[in-house]
Amino acid sequence: MIYNDIADLVTYGIQSGLITETDKNYAVNELLELFHLEEYEAPAESSREICLEKTLCNLLDYAYEKGILQENGVVYRDLFDTKIMGLLTPRPHEVVEKFWNLYNESPAAATDYFYKLSQDTDYIRRYRICKDVKWTTDTRYGTLDITINLSKPEKDPKAIAAAKLAKQSGYPKCLLCMENVGYAGRINHPARQNHRVIPVTINGSQWGFQYSPYVYYNEHCIVFNSQHVPMKIERATFGKLLDFVGQFPHYFVGSNADLPIVGGSILSHDHFQGGHYEFAMAKAPVEQEISIRSYDDVKAGIVAWPMSVIRLRCADKDRLIDLADHILLAWRGYTDEDAFIFAETDGEPHNTITPIARRRGEDYELDLVLRNNITTDEHPLGVYHPHAELHHIKKENIGLIEVMGLAVLPARLKAEMELLAEYLVSGKDVRSHADLEKHADWVDEFLPKYEKITEENVMDILHAEIGHVFMQVLEHAGVYKCTAEGRAAFLKFINTL
């Protein structure tokens, strides 16, 4: 059977365009070496479509059976199947050359090729991504996207124990470094033999362009500095974001903030996230136009969104950069005690911005989301962070993706919601179950809205209510609330510009 699986994998490589018929014998021989085989009997030719997940599973089972794969847990299997797929993945220079040749036809042709390649090589594991639970919820701010992330496999206890004992390596410095391309990985760092990066020049500096292995939305890409330098929101950031969407006008791109709590998960390496997707925030209209002195040529306004967003639009990106920098510097030093906004306390800075760039026809557009990471005894995780009553659904940081209107919720919620659905339909006491008790107050709050909960409608109800919790999460994260008082305080800051 191993010969059949090797033949199937090589056929998959040809069918997906990773290799050609000319490469067939070479690919077979590479796989024979990997599986310690000295002979090969080619099975009968087949034109059927190959299931990559099943083929890799068979190969991994064989490797474990023969002692080639020492442990059978998911971490070890992922390390080994990435090594397998690396044998079929084109060399970096081939990928880069083809990308830029296609770019000369159109930027979309180049990204279409690279996105498909990233999936075909199994760098983006399609068969895991499809397990994510996704839905939308209509709110007064627009239609929010909700996803429960199930595509990241949980480490088994053996792998966790081994990772604690493993020697700590400084190479690559982090998961976003250029040196990850082709890296074999280790128990505490994923393998990347099937990973490719497109070098891009943005705003005169060298960056890399790749896709996220855990795509949360269509063509979810990461653009990262070629040097391992920390996140920093500054004037040059706006230039880089606008330059990128100038080169790839069908994509948006944005940056996480550069402070803890309101920032992303990797603050140690400067990077952006983008993609071919329009989020609810991008669709949200301007609720109030504003005028900023000396920038009458730039359209500006406050966006109808639960977080505090200033939208700027102009055909001249240099004018946008000037104004965005002016707003950033003003916000960094802004304090309004009445609105509980402090630029710093005890020397610790609190104010920063989450910026997002896109094209609108010939115009460039920048959304500047005002952020503040101050904490108090009442809100130790952040005043402008989901408050404790929402932690049963969302406790993690509100980064760029959430800011724009996509909730990335923890995997635990899938099982909890299925169990909660059973309890609601049967009328059981939610507080009687240890895993559901944390949801009880929430359930008490929404239950009166519904005349009857049945097997047919219970999940729709839970999805809608989770979506409305996420709306509240965004409202908590908003520095200025969507109230008369909040808007007056927002305009007070605008008038200082």
C-alpha positions as CSV (number, residue, x, y, z in Angstrom):
1,M,0.0,0.0,0.0
2,I,2.9,2.4,0.6
3,Y,3.6,2.4,-3.1
4,N,0.0,3.3,-3.9
5,D,0.2,6.2,-1.4
6,I,3.5,7.5,-2.8
7,A,2.0,7.3,-6.3
8,D,-1.1,9.1,-5.2
9,L,0.9,11.9,-3.6
10,V,3.0,12.4,-6.7
11,T,-0.2,12.3,-8.8
12,Y,-1.6,15.0,-6.5
13,G,1.5,17.1,-7.0
14,I,1.0,16.9,-10.8
15,Q,-2.7,17.5,-10.7
16,S,-2.3,20.6,-8.5
17,G,0.6,22.0,-10.6
18,L,3.2,21.7,-7.8
19,I,5.3,19.5,-10.0
20,T,5.2,18.4,-13.7
21,E,5.3,15.0,-15.4
22,T,9.1,15.7,-15.9
23,D,9.5,15.8,-12.1
24,K,7.6,12.5,-11.5
25,N,10.5,10.0,-11.1
26,Y,12.5,12.6,-9.1
27,A,9.6,13.1,-6.7
28,V,9.1,9.3,-6.3
29,N,12.8,8.8,-5.5
30,E,12.8,11.6,-3.0
31,L,9.8,10.0,-1.2
32,L,11.4,6.5,-1.3
33,E,14.5,8.0,0.4
34,L,12.3,9.6,3.1
35,F,10.5,6.4,3.8
36,H,13.7,4.3,3.8
37,L,12.5,2.3,0.7
38,E,15.0,0.8,-1.8
39,E,12.4,-0.6,-4.2
40,Y,9.3,0.7,-5.9
41,E,6.5,-0.9,-8.0
42,A,4.5,1.8,-9.8
43,P,0.8,1.0,-9.5
44,A,-1.6,1.3,-12.4
45,E,-2.2,4.9,-13.6
46,S,-5.3,6.6,-12.3
47,S,-7.0,9.8,-13.3
48,R,-9.1,10.1,-10.1
49,E,-8.8,13.1,-7.9
50,I,-6.5,12.4,-5.0
51,C,-7.6,13.2,-1.4
52,L,-4.5,14.8,0.1
53,E,-5.7,14.4,3.7
54,K,-6.3,10.7,3.4
55,T,-3.0,10.1,1.4
56,L,-0.9,12.0,4.0
57,C,-2.7,10.1,6.8
58,N,-1.8,6.8,5.2
59,L,1.9,7.9,4.8
60,L,2.1,9.1,8.4
61,D,0.6,5.8,9.7
62,Y,3.2,3.9,7.7
63,A,6.0,6.1,9.0
64,Y,4.9,5.5,12.6
65,E,4.5,1.7,12.0
66,K,8.1,1.5,10.6
67,G,9.6,3.6,13.4
68,I,10.4,6.5,11.0
69,L,8.0,8.7,13.0
70,Q,8.9,8.2,16.6
71,E,5.7,9.6,18.2
72,N,2.2,9.5,16.7
73,G,0.8,12.7,18.3
74,V,-0.5,15.6,16.2
75,V,2.6,17.8,16.7
76,Y,4.9,15.0,15.5
77,R,2.6,14.1,12.6
78,D,2.5,17.8,11.5
79,L,6.3,18.0,11.6
80,F,6.6,15.0,9.4
81,D,3.8,15.6,6.9
82,T,5.2,19.1,6.3
83,K,8.5,17.5,5.5
84,I,6.7,15.2,3.0
85,M,5.0,18.2,1.4
86,G,8.2,20.1,1.2
87,L,9.5,17.6,-1.3
88,L,6.7,18.7,-3.7
89,T,6.9,22.4,-3.0
90,P,8.6,24.5,-5.7
91,R,11.9,26.2,-4.7
92,P,11.6,29.7,-3.4
93,H,13.1,31.4,-6.5
94,E,10.6,29.6,-8.7
95,V,7.6,30.8,-6.7
96,V,8.9,34.4,-6.5
97,E,9.7,34.5,-10.2
98,K,6.2,33.2,-11.2
99,F,4.5,35.6,-8.8
100,W,6.1,38.7,-10.2
101,N,5.6,37.5,-13.8
102,L,1.9,37.1,-13.1
103,Y,2.0,40.5,-11.3
104,N,2.9,42.0,-14.6
105,E,-0.5,40.7,-15.9
106,S,-2.3,41.9,-12.8
107,P,-1.8,42.0,-9.0
108,A,-4.9,39.8,-8.6
109,A,-3.4,37.1,-10.9
110,A,-0.3,37.0,-8.8
111,T,-2.1,36.7,-5.5
112,D,-4.5,34.1,-6.9
113,Y,-1.6,32.0,-7.9
114,F,0.2,32.4,-4.5
115,Y,-2.9,31.7,-2.5
116,K,-3.7,28.5,-4.4
117,L,-0.1,27.4,-4.0
118,S,-0.2,28.0,-0.2
119,Q,-3.2,25.7,0.0
120,D,-2.0,23.1,-2.5
121,T,1.3,22.7,-0.6
122,D,-0.7,22.1,2.6
123,Y,0.8,25.1,4.2
124,I,-2.9,26.2,4.6
125,R,-4.5,23.0,5.6
126,R,-7.9,23.2,3.8
127,Y,-9.2,20.1,5.6
128,R,-8.7,21.8,9.0
129,I,-9.9,25.3,8.0
130,C,-13.2,23.9,6.9
131,K,-13.8,22.7,10.5
132,D,-14.1,26.3,11.7
133,V,-17.6,27.2,12.7
134,K,-18.7,30.5,10.9
135,W,-21.8,32.6,10.8
136,T,-22.9,36.2,10.6
137,T,-25.1,38.3,12.9
138,D,-27.0,41.5,12.0
139,T,-26.6,44.3,14.4
140,R,-27.2,48.0,14.5
141,Y,-23.6,48.5,13.3
142,G,-24.0,46.1,10.3
143,T,-23.4,42.4,9.8
144,L,-20.7,41.1,12.0
145,D,-18.7,37.9,11.2
146,I,-18.3,35.3,13.9
147,T,-15.9,32.3,13.8
148,I,-15.1,29.7,16.4
149,N,-11.5,28.7,15.6
150,L,-11.1,24.9,15.3
151,S,-8.2,24.7,12.8
152,K,-5.4,25.0,15.3
153,P,-4.8,21.5,16.6
154,E,-4.4,21.1,20.3
155,K,-1.1,19.7,21.4
156,D,-1.1,16.3,23.0
157,P,0.3,15.9,26.6
158,K,3.5,14.2,25.3
159,A,4.3,17.1,23.0
160,I,3.6,19.6,25.7
161,A,6.0,17.8,28.1
162,A,8.6,17.5,25.4
163,A,8.4,21.1,24.5
164,K,9.1,22.1,28.2
165,L,12.3,19.9,28.1
166,A,13.4,21.0,24.6
167,K,16.4,23.2,24.2
168,Q,15.3,26.8,23.6
169,S,16.5,28.0,20.3
170,G,16.8,31.6,19.0
171,Y,16.5,30.5,15.4
172,P,14.3,31.5,13.8
173,K,13.7,34.4,16.3
174,C,9.9,34.1,15.8
175,L,7.2,32.6,13.6
176,L,7.3,35.7,11.3
177,C,11.0,35.8,10.5
178,M,12.2,35.2,6.9
179,E,14.3,32.3,8.2
180,N,11.2,30.2,8.6
181,V,11.2,29.4,4.8
182,G,12.2,25.7,4.5
183,Y,12.8,25.3,8.3
184,A,12.4,21.7,9.5
185,G,10.8,22.8,12.7
186,R,11.0,21.3,16.2
187,I,8.7,20.3,18.9
188,N,8.1,23.9,20.0
189,H,8.3,25.5,16.5
190,P,6.2,24.4,13.4
191,A,7.9,22.9,10.4
192,R,8.0,25.2,7.3
193,Q,9.4,23.2,4.4
194,N,6.3,24.0,2.4
195,H,6.3,27.7,3.3
196,R,7.1,30.4,0.8
197,V,7.5,34.1,1.1
198,I,7.3,36.8,-1.6
199,P,9.8,39.6,-1.0
200,V,8.1,43.0,-1.5
201,T,9.5,46.6,-1.2
202,I,7.1,48.9,0.6
203,N,7.9,52.5,1.3
204,G,11.6,51.8,0.4
205,S,12.1,49.0,2.9
206,Q,12.2,45.2,2.5
207,W,9.3,43.2,3.7
208,G,7.8,39.7,3.1
209,F,4.4,38.7,1.9
210,Q,2.8,35.4,2.9
211,Y,-0.6,33.9,3.8
212,S,-1.7,33.0,7.3
213,P,-1.8,29.2,7.8
214,Y,-5.0,29.8,9.8
215,V,-7.0,31.9,7.3
216,Y,-9.8,33.6,9.2
217,Y,-11.2,35.3,6.0
218,N,-10.6,35.2,2.3
219,E,-6.9,35.5,1.3
220,H,-5.8,36.3,4.8
221,C,-2.3,37.5,4.3
222,I,0.6,38.7,6.5
223,V,3.1,41.4,5.5
224,F,6.1,41.4,7.7
225,N,9.4,43.3,8.1
226,S,12.4,41.4,6.8
227,Q,14.1,42.4,10.0
228,H,13.1,41.1,13.5
229,V,12.1,44.5,14.9
230,P,9.2,45.3,17.3
231,M,5.8,46.6,16.3
232,K,5.7,50.4,16.2
233,I,2.9,52.7,15.0
234,E,4.6,55.8,13.5
235,R,4.5,58.0,10.4
236,A,6.3,55.4,8.3
237,T,3.6,52.9,9.2
238,F,1.0,54.9,7.2
239,G,3.4,55.2,4.3
240,K,3.9,51.4,4.2
241,L,0.2,50.6,4.5
242,L,-0.7,53.0,1.7
243,D,2.2,51.8,-0.5
244,F,1.1,48.2,-0.1
245,V,-2.5,48.9,-1.2
246,G,-1.1,51.0,-4.0
247,Q,0.7,47.9,-5.3
248,F,-2.2,45.5,-4.4
249,P,-5.3,47.6,-4.8
250,H,-7.7,44.6,-4.4
251,Y,-6.4,44.0,-0.9
252,F,-6.9,45.9,2.4
253,V,-4.0,46.0,4.9
254,G,-3.9,47.0,8.5
255,S,-1.7,47.0,11.6
256,N,-2.3,45.9,15.1
257,A,-1.7,48.5,17.7
258,D,1.8,48.6,19.3
259,L,0.8,48.4,23.0
260,P,-0.1,45.4,25.1
261,I,-3.8,44.6,25.7
262,V,-4.9,46.6,22.6
263,G,-2.2,45.1,20.4
264,G,-1.8,41.7,18.5
265,S,-0.3,38.5,19.7
266,I,3.1,39.1,18.2
267,L,4.4,42.5,19.2
268,S,8.0,41.5,18.9
269,H,8.0,41.5,15.0
270,D,6.6,44.4,13.0
271,H,3.9,43.1,10.7
272,F,0.6,43.8,9.0
273,Q,-2.4,41.7,8.1
274,G,-4.5,42.1,5.0
275,G,-6.5,40.2,2.4
276,H,-9.2,40.2,-0.2
277,Y,-12.2,40.8,2.0
278,E,-14.5,43.6,3.1
279,F,-15.3,43.7,6.8
280,A,-18.3,45.3,8.4
281,M,-16.2,48.2,9.6
282,A,-15.2,49.0,6.0
283,K,-18.9,49.0,5.0
284,A,-19.9,51.2,7.9
285,P,-20.8,54.7,6.7
286,V,-19.4,58.0,8.0
287,E,-22.0,59.3,10.6
288,Q,-20.5,62.7,10.9
289,E,-18.1,64.6,8.6
290,I,-15.4,66.6,10.3
291,S,-13.0,69.3,9.3
292,I,-9.4,69.4,10.3
293,R,-7.5,72.6,10.0
294,S,-5.1,72.9,7.0
295,Y,-6.5,69.6,5.6
296,D,-9.6,70.8,3.8
297,D,-8.5,68.6,0.8
298,V,-8.9,65.4,2.8
299,K,-12.4,64.0,3.4
300,A,-12.6,63.1,7.1
301,G,-15.3,61.8,9.3
302,I,-16.3,59.7,12.4
303,V,-17.4,56.2,11.4
304,A,-20.7,54.7,12.6
305,W,-19.0,51.9,14.5
306,P,-18.8,50.8,18.1
307,M,-15.1,51.5,18.3
308,S,-13.7,55.1,17.8
309,V,-12.8,55.4,14.1
310,I,-11.7,58.4,12.1
311,R,-11.9,57.8,8.4
312,L,-9.6,59.8,6.0
313,R,-9.9,59.7,2.2
314,C,-7.8,61.4,-0.5
315,A,-6.3,60.7,-3.9
316,D,-3.0,62.1,-2.6
317,K,-1.5,59.5,-0.2
318,D,1.2,61.9,1.0
319,R,-1.6,64.2,2.4
320,L,-3.1,61.2,4.1
321,I,0.2,60.3,5.6
322,D,0.7,63.9,6.9
323,L,-2.8,64.0,8.5
324,A,-2.6,60.5,9.9
325,D,0.7,61.3,11.6
326,H,-0.7,64.6,12.9
327,I,-3.7,62.7,14.5
328,L,-1.4,60.0,15.9
329,L,1.0,62.5,17.6
330,A,-2.0,64.4,19.0
331,W,-3.6,61.2,20.3
332,R,-0.4,59.9,21.8
333,G,-0.3,63.0,24.1
334,Y,-4.0,63.5,24.7
335,T,-5.6,63.4,28.1
336,D,-9.3,64.0,29.0
337,E,-9.9,63.1,32.6
338,D,-13.7,63.6,32.3
339,A,-13.7,60.9,29.5
340,F,-11.3,58.7,31.5
341,I,-8.6,59.0,28.8
342,F,-5.0,59.3,30.1
343,A,-2.1,59.6,27.7
344,E,0.1,58.0,30.4
345,T,0.2,57.0,34.1
346,D,3.4,56.5,36.0
347,G,5.4,56.9,32.8
348,E,3.5,54.1,31.0
349,P,2.0,55.3,27.7
350,H,-1.7,54.3,27.0
351,N,-2.8,55.9,23.7
352,T,-2.1,54.4,20.3
353,I,-3.9,53.7,17.0
354,T,-4.9,50.7,15.0
355,P,-4.7,51.8,11.3
356,I,-6.3,50.1,8.2
357,A,-5.7,51.1,4.6
358,R,-7.7,50.4,1.4
359,R,-8.3,51.8,-2.1
360,R,-11.6,53.4,-3.1
361,G,-11.3,53.8,-6.8
362,E,-8.6,56.4,-7.4
363,D,-8.7,57.4,-3.7
364,Y,-6.8,56.0,-0.8
365,E,-8.7,55.5,2.5
366,L,-7.3,55.2,6.0
367,D,-9.3,54.2,9.1
368,L,-7.6,55.2,12.3
369,V,-9.1,53.4,15.3
370,L,-8.2,55.2,18.6
371,R,-7.0,52.8,21.3
372,N,-6.2,53.0,25.0
373,N,-4.9,50.2,27.2
374,I,-5.3,51.7,30.7
375,T,-6.3,49.3,33.5
376,T,-8.0,49.8,36.8
377,D,-8.8,47.6,39.9
378,E,-12.3,47.1,38.5
379,H,-11.0,46.3,35.0
380,P,-7.6,44.7,35.4
381,L,-7.5,43.5,31.8
382,G,-8.3,46.9,30.5
383,V,-11.0,49.6,30.7
384,Y,-11.3,49.5,26.9
385,H,-11.3,45.7,26.7
386,P,-14.2,43.2,27.0
387,H,-15.4,43.5,30.6
388,A,-15.7,40.5,32.9
389,E,-19.4,39.8,32.2
390,L,-18.5,39.0,28.6
391,H,-15.5,36.8,29.3
392,H,-17.6,33.7,29.1
393,I,-17.6,34.3,25.3
394,K,-14.6,36.5,24.6
395,K,-11.8,37.3,27.0
396,E,-8.8,37.6,24.6
397,N,-7.3,40.9,23.2
398,I,-9.3,42.8,20.6
399,G,-6.8,43.0,17.8
400,L,-7.0,44.2,14.2
401,I,-9.3,41.4,13.0
402,E,-11.9,41.9,15.8
403,V,-11.6,45.7,15.4
404,M,-12.9,45.3,11.8
405,G,-15.8,43.2,12.8
406,L,-14.8,39.5,12.8
407,A,-14.9,37.7,16.1
408,V,-12.3,35.0,16.5
409,L,-13.7,32.9,19.4
410,P,-12.0,30.1,21.4
411,A,-12.5,26.4,20.3
412,R,-14.1,25.6,23.7
413,L,-17.3,27.4,22.7
414,K,-18.3,24.7,20.1
415,A,-18.7,22.0,22.7
416,E,-20.1,24.4,25.2
417,M,-22.8,25.7,22.8
418,E,-23.8,22.2,21.8
419,L,-24.2,21.2,25.4
420,L,-26.0,24.5,26.2
421,A,-28.3,23.9,23.3
422,E,-29.2,20.5,24.9
423,Y,-29.9,22.1,28.3
424,L,-32.0,24.9,26.8
425,V,-34.2,22.5,24.8
426,S,-34.7,20.1,27.7
427,G,-35.2,22.8,30.3
428,K,-32.3,21.7,32.5
429,D,-30.6,24.0,35.0
430,V,-27.7,25.6,33.2
431,R,-26.0,26.4,36.6
432,S,-25.9,22.7,37.4
433,H,-23.1,22.0,34.9
434,A,-19.6,23.1,35.7
435,D,-18.8,24.0,32.0
436,L,-22.0,25.9,31.5
437,E,-22.3,27.8,34.8
438,K,-20.3,30.8,33.4
439,H,-23.0,31.2,30.7
440,A,-26.0,31.2,33.2
441,D,-26.4,35.0,33.7
442,W,-26.2,35.5,29.9
443,V,-28.9,32.9,29.4
444,D,-31.1,34.5,32.0
445,E,-30.8,37.7,30.1
446,F,-31.7,36.5,26.6
447,L,-34.2,33.7,27.4
448,P,-37.3,36.1,27.9
449,K,-36.9,37.3,24.3
450,Y,-38.0,33.9,22.9
451,E,-41.4,32.3,23.3
452,K,-40.1,28.7,22.7
453,I,-36.7,27.1,22.2
454,T,-36.7,24.0,20.1
455,E,-34.1,21.7,18.5
456,E,-34.8,23.5,15.3
457,N,-34.2,27.0,16.4
458,V,-31.8,26.7,19.4
459,M,-28.5,27.0,17.5
460,D,-29.8,30.0,15.5
461,I,-30.7,31.7,18.8
462,L,-27.3,30.9,20.3
463,H,-25.5,32.2,17.2
464,A,-27.5,35.4,17.2
465,E,-26.9,36.0,20.9
466,I,-23.2,35.3,20.6
467,G,-23.1,37.8,17.8
468,H,-24.7,40.4,20.0
469,V,-22.2,39.6,22.8
470,F,-19.4,40.4,20.3
471,M,-21.2,43.7,19.4
472,Q,-20.9,44.5,23.2
473,V,-17.3,43.5,23.1
474,L,-16.6,46.1,20.5
475,E,-18.6,48.7,22.4
476,H,-16.5,48.0,25.5
477,A,-13.3,48.4,23.4
478,G,-14.5,51.7,22.0
479,V,-12.7,54.6,23.7
480,Y,-15.6,56.9,22.9
481,K,-19.0,55.4,23.3
482,C,-21.8,55.7,20.7
483,T,-23.8,58.1,23.0
484,A,-24.4,61.8,23.0
485,E,-21.8,62.2,25.7
486,G,-19.3,59.9,23.9
487,R,-19.6,61.7,20.6
488,A,-19.2,65.1,22.4
489,A,-16.0,63.9,24.0
490,F,-14.8,62.5,20.6
491,L,-15.4,65.9,19.0
492,K,-13.5,67.5,21.8
493,F,-10.4,65.6,20.7
494,I,-11.1,66.3,17.0
495,N,-11.2,70.0,17.8
496,T,-7.7,69.9,19.2
497,L,-6.3,68.8,15.9
